[in-house]
């Protein structure tokens, strides 16, 4: 299983280099509002530490809790991007997923990536549980978790696992 770390913009450059017990990330996933760019200071900081040597991917996703068309959740193109991204992450890779705050979107994307790696619930549950335990501060975006649960046919089990984590 790949190792995932979530982060905010502010910490992402440092986390990419040192976040995996002193080892760098292999893959960096930036989760951004579709109509925004990475902040200029973030780009400068990332460039100064050799970010261009990492595989960097962008996921466009609003941090919305209602499925307003075009503003929240998974649409067909986002689902295809997440599925392709999940398939492209190999065993043992260090994957940093960051968004603006590192609290909602990035952990929800990690959960989606774990689920979309194609495993059945008995294999996914411990991976998601472990991720949530290691990242006790996160509050994964409920809309995205709900949609992944339905798409992967987990019958509410993923939502319940995340809900229990938030208590």
N, C-alpha and C positions, 0 to 999 in steps of 0.2 A: 504494500500500500504506500502511496506517496505520503510525504509529511507536509502538512499544511500549517501555515501561520497566517493570521489576519492582522491587519495593521491599518493605521490612518495614513493620510498623505504625509503628515509631519514626520512619522517614524519609518515610513516605508523604505527609504534609501538605506538607512542603517540596518533595518531588519533584513533587507535583501542580502547584505554582506555578512551579517553576524548572527542573524536570528535563529539559525539552526545549529545551536551548540557550537558557535564559532565558525560554522561552515556557511558558504553562500547559497543563495537560492539558485536553482536552475531555470525556474520559470517565474515570471512576475505577471500577475493579472490585475489590471487597473479597472475597477468598476466605477463608471462615471455616468453622470446625467448625460443623455444623448446629445444635448446641445452645449456641452461644456468641454473644455480642454483641461489638461493637467495644469495646475498653477505654475507660473513661470519659475518661481523659486524652487518648486519641487523638481522641475525639469533640470534646472542648473545643478541642484544638489545631486540628482541621479547621474547626470553626465560627469560630474567631478569624481565620482567613485567607480566609473566604468560600467554603468548600467547598460550601455549599448552591447555589452558582451553577453547579456542575459537574453533568453527568449522572452519577449514582452508581448502580451496580448491585451486587448481592450474588450470589455464587456459593457455595452450601453444599457443602463438600467436605472430608472428613477427609484428613489427610496419612497415609494408610495404604498399605502395600505389598502387602497381601493382599486379595483380593476378597471378604472376609466380607460377606455380605448386610447392607446398611444402614450399613456402616462404611468402605467404600473403593471407589474407582473410579467409573465412570460408570453410573448407572442411567438408566432411560428419562426421568425428569423432568429430571435434570441434563443429559442429552444435548440435550433440547429447549431448555433454558435456554441452553446454550452455542451451539447452532445459531442461535437467535434473536439472541443477543448478537453472534455473528459477522456475521450478516446486517445488523445495525443499525449496525455500525461502518463509516464511509465513508472513502473515500480521503483521505489527508492529515490525518486526525484524530490527535491525540496521546492515547494510551491508557495510563494508569497502572494496572497490575495489582499488588495487594499482598496479602500474607498475613502471618502472624506473623513469619516470618524472611526472606521474600523469596528463598528458596533452592530450594524444592521444588515447592510447589503453584502459586505464581504463574507460574513459568516454564513449568510443564506446561500451565497454562490458556492462556498465550500461544500455545504450540505448538498446542494444540487449536483455538484461535480462528483461527490462520493456516490450519490444515488445513481447518477447517469453512467457510472462506470460499468453498469450492466449487471450488477450482482443482485441476487435475491435478498429479501428482507433479513433472513437470518445472518447474512454476511454484512449487510449494510448497518444494521442496528448497532453492533459493537463499535464500528468505525465512527458513526455519528455520535454515539454516547461518549466515546473517548475524546473526540474533538471538542464536544461541549464541556466535558470535565476539565480539559486542559485550557479552555478559554471561558472561564466562569463569568467573565464580565460581559459577554456578548448577549445580544437580544436579536436573534435572526429575524429578518423581515418576514412577518407572518403570512403575507400574501404570497410571496415566492415559495415559502415552505408548503403552504396549502396547495399551490399549483403543482409543485414537484410531487407531492404526495399523490395527487390525483393522476398525473401523467404516468407515474411509475406504478400505479395501482397498489399502493401500500395500505389502502383502506383506513386512512386516518392514523395509522401507527406512527408515521413520521411526525405529523402534527402533534400528537400526544407526547412523544418523546421530547420535542422541543418545548412544548408547553410545561412539562414537568421540570425542565431545566430552568425555566424562567421563574419558578417559584422560590 
